[in-house]
Amino acid sequence: MLKNDWTVAWESEESPGTLGMPLQGMLVSEAMSRVHRYPKAAQKVAFNPVGQIVGAMNEKLAVRDVIYTLVEEYVDSVERLQKMQG
């Protein structure tokens, strides 16, 4: 999960720790409901799951730039494959 105010609070020394299932879900269900209802206002505590790649992320990119990069890499790959076919 992407680190934010919520995760920092749970990892702090003052945190009571987590509860077993299903108690933890019951404890935070109302908070999660409000986060989903007011996503912009609640961004500092929103649940933001991320994959293992998050450790390699070091800059923000516009979606447009990511898509352009993907398309350019695709075109390069297709051109290499065509050259290999002779």
C-alpha positions in Angstrom: 0.0 0.0 0.0 1.2 3.5 -0.8 2.5 5.2 2.3 0.2 8.0 3.6 -1.1 9.5 6.9 -3.1 6.3 7.6 -0.3 3.9 7.2 2.1 6.1 9.1 -0.4 6.2 12.0 -0.8 2.4 12.0 3.0 1.9 12.0 3.7 4.3 14.8 4.6 3.3 18.4 1.2 4.6 19.6 -0.7 2.3 17.3 -2.7 -0.5 19.0 -1.9 -2.8 16.1 -4.2 -4.6 13.9 -7.0 -7.0 14.7 -7.6 -10.5 13.2 -10.2 -11.0 10.5 -13.0 -10.0 10.4 -12.6 -7.6 13.3 -10.1 -5.2 11.5 -12.5 -4.8 8.6 -15.3 -4.1 10.9 -13.2 -1.5 12.7 -12.3 0.5 9.6 -15.4 -0.1 7.4 -17.0 3.2 8.2 -13.8 5.1 7.6 -13.2 3.3 4.3 -16.8 4.1 3.2 -16.2 7.8 3.9 -12.9 7.7 2.0 -14.7 6.3 -1.1 -17.5 8.8 -0.7 -15.1 11.8 -0.5 -12.0 10.7 -2.4 -10.5 14.2 -2.9 -10.9 15.3 0.7 -9.7 11.9 2.0 -6.6 11.4 -0.2 -4.2 11.6 2.8 -5.8 8.5 4.3 -7.2 6.7 1.2 -6.4 3.0 0.5 -3.9 3.1 -2.3 -2.8 -0.5 -3.1 0.3 -0.7 -5.2 2.5 -3.5 -6.6 6.1 -4.4 -6.0 7.2 -1.9 -8.6 6.4 1.0 -6.2 10.0 0.8 -4.9 11.3 1.7 -8.3 9.0 4.7 -8.7 10.9 8.0 -8.3 9.0 10.6 -10.3 5.4 11.5 -11.4 4.6 11.3 -15.0 1.6 12.4 -17.0 -0.5 9.6 -18.3 0.0 11.0 -21.8 3.8 10.6 -21.5 3.5 7.1 -20.3 1.2 6.2 -23.2 3.6 7.9 -25.7 6.5 5.9 -24.2 4.5 2.6 -24.5 3.6 3.3 -28.1 7.2 4.3 -29.0 8.5 1.1 -27.4 5.9 -1.0 -29.3 6.9 0.6 -32.6 10.6 0.0 -31.9 9.9 -3.6 -31.0 7.9 -4.2 -34.2 10.6 -2.7 -36.3 13.2 -4.9 -34.7 11.1 -8.0 -35.3 10.6 -7.1 -38.9 14.3 -6.7 -39.4 14.9 -10.1 -37.9 12.5 -11.7 -40.4 14.7 -10.4 -43.1 
